[in-house]
Amino acid sequence: MDRLTNFLHQIRTRIAFYPTIISLTGLSLAFLMIYLEQKNISAYLIEVAPALVIDDTDTAKTILSTLIGGLISLTVFSFSMVMVLLNQASSNFSPRVLPGIISDQKHQIVLGLYIATILYNIFILISIEPTESTYQTPGFSVLLGIILVVGCLAAFIYFIHHISQAIQVGNILTAIHSRTKSEIRSIVKDQEKKSLKFPDQEHWKTYKITQTGYFYGILNDDLLELCKKNSLKIVIQLHKGQFILDGTIGFKTEKPLNSELKEKILGTLLFSHEELIGENYIYGFRQISEIGIKAMSPGINDPGTALNTIDYLTSLFLDLMRKADFEYLTDHNGENWTLIRSAKFSEVLFNVMATYRLYCKHDITVMRKLMHMLRTLKDHINNSNQLEIIEAEINELKIDAHNNIENKRDLGNIEADFISWS
């Protein structure tokens, strides 16, 4: 990722990006139609297809005014409904699923179409001149405005359907799972093409971060270019999503740096004052876990959703087990210049299991499902270290079950095969 790509990625995820682009398109269309009206396009069309042209000035003004007022009301209603649904999603699932719903491109496109049509009709209304000449009425432009409003009504119907689907927990889980799985598989596929060799870093020089914020990425192309230009190997000590304090050790180098090169390297590390839900697979595990835990709260009491989240987590863990503990920046010759630390399988599994064990330890069904997940992972290990990690989690799960489930029959079935009864 270079600076331009990072900039485009940041503005593309903003809710105002597509509405702005589409609104400018509507504005440009309005000026184009005003220009064509000056060339008497309506006069030409009234000869060819008179039924398509509105040639009465008062009628045109009335229609445009009505369309503008109706569209403004439709826009307000649509996005008032979005706010209600977002509040519901935050209460029932997790506040961290909101950025994904808000930044949905389909919602932005519908909003942009509304605003573009409003702007178009406003400028066409302004362009109507106070004259009795038939050809001075922008009849064809008014017709196009009506067509755009009909398109907005169709978009509104689609919007109602899509927002009702997007707020369903199954669709939210599927979207998070698909995005996270794609990111992990992309990393695994990339690492299969690379050598995992990197020099020992025992006596390397360490450098501290001079700012505070959430670390969310690296300008890969810029950092790789700096490494090659200065024949420098670097280890990035930060994890994506980690909150960094001023003075935290950020990276290590195999040789000392001058102040200028140090600042250039720091400039390739990206920080934000808010937690960005971007290309970080850890957020996928956390969001799915939070939805599952929230479903087990007394106010919601939906163990079925918790069971579904464990299914999705099992699928993601199977992919995560294939991923190496480190990522690399590699040149075209296959040489690794930068080693980037990332969350290990053991850390992610512990965080997920610790959360579920705490909030679900009284529910035998969920505990059995967690045991089933661990046994499934155990059957797909890639090395002995993963086996030790999974067995440790199995033992902890058994301890919590025995301490919190009093029914002996339930305890006797905790390791039985889990058969879904839904």
Steps between C-alpha positions, in 0.01 A plus 500: 500500500641841401389848607257553212339159554467570872343840432251355252415219741431747780269726299324205334390365839340831600123510482509826300729372220250344259222752577743781413604342170143419397374844609762670283387280213140615550615861512699456180200340331288800597745744338525277193122499460485879548755533220304265275180690573673814377560308178122439480509127562140518629396677180647214299344228714155663497502449124620139520323377816268769639354267763838488678542875539336717768451838331305690767713712735262496797455123473878450484557717809227320694636157410859589589400662831295195594782263407757695701282510813413132471862393455615699801233329712600161357867564582424602857273199553751253353789603716293552813417133460872423461574670831233291674642179353856598592389557858336158499815336360714670763272383780448142380834413342803725548582868441795384289275365226369852432788622278439210263130584472554875468773466236296260285540629144141416408368731772735775387396462137131531590571813704705641212218433253253685723724806535601500133136499390409777745786718372408426139138600547590814697729632228254412224229686696726804531574492127134541399465850357185713549383499139197380309713349224436129476859422414635687803352234734761226562247228426747222433703587812184479710424159347849382590446627856183293524688193376770555762237523774347172382851353528520635855173326587640173367818561701287563810328162461840334459633694799216375723570142393877528539499670840255242634738226384816676618376528858440126537761334718555216256590739219722706730690188608530380141641835386756516784598136445544542124711815536721352773543167322601680181763705685652196674510295181662788315776514763545120493514495120757778502718332762506175300692682227756643742795369693461529877871563553602811692817592696515458877412828677660449841735801488303730272443867578150591631309821430197649673177642360460872554121523476186354654217326320376177344746333264307387193750429224820562309580673172652178367640635174660801667654297782632233263658770284672652804633160606641419156647847449682491835573123507311482827307215663217604737273328751166671568406431862141627477179307437215637292231643724740549792471825693844658505624739769777750449822319588393151394771304318380498142771336291848355499774532238816303437710819503468847656300766316550872462214727603389567141464131409329429830236765429445360150440154642261639763318675217416163343317385816134597503320610815151625576329656801207264453482126461465435127319186386714435198702216354575330831378145542517530880197729489304219337568263790416772751178609333367146466593425861330815626181413313503154657562630850237773462250234396559320831420808708180478713342787307527318166522132600567356153727195535423399141693802374789415733513149349504650150791727587704199617443336160640805323792524743586134439522567126725802557728318745558221248639760259691686771683179593666506157631851547856567621562708812672770295442687176771627266564775248680333211658643186469359147805280556336325794715661770324589827583856613243558773355266760162602640370347821137392499261340746580132550249216481548434872417862590187518286371162622562593863319834471198340333481204740556709811210724404260216423601302810429799723154582366378157387636269770150427638356395162577136422394534136745781429775325698448183296517706182830656612634153577392386154685796346821418688482133406449599135805725513697221665432281198653761266821600679811588301758456776544375856489853641141543379408167660630619838310828469170329418538237772564777755175670396312169522623451856398855598156447346452179702602676823249782447227253410555291815508811719179654364274219372348299783307243299720188476321372192575826320865480603518143372391618155737793465737301280229323303463577130303819451190444288313816409133487598404826333 
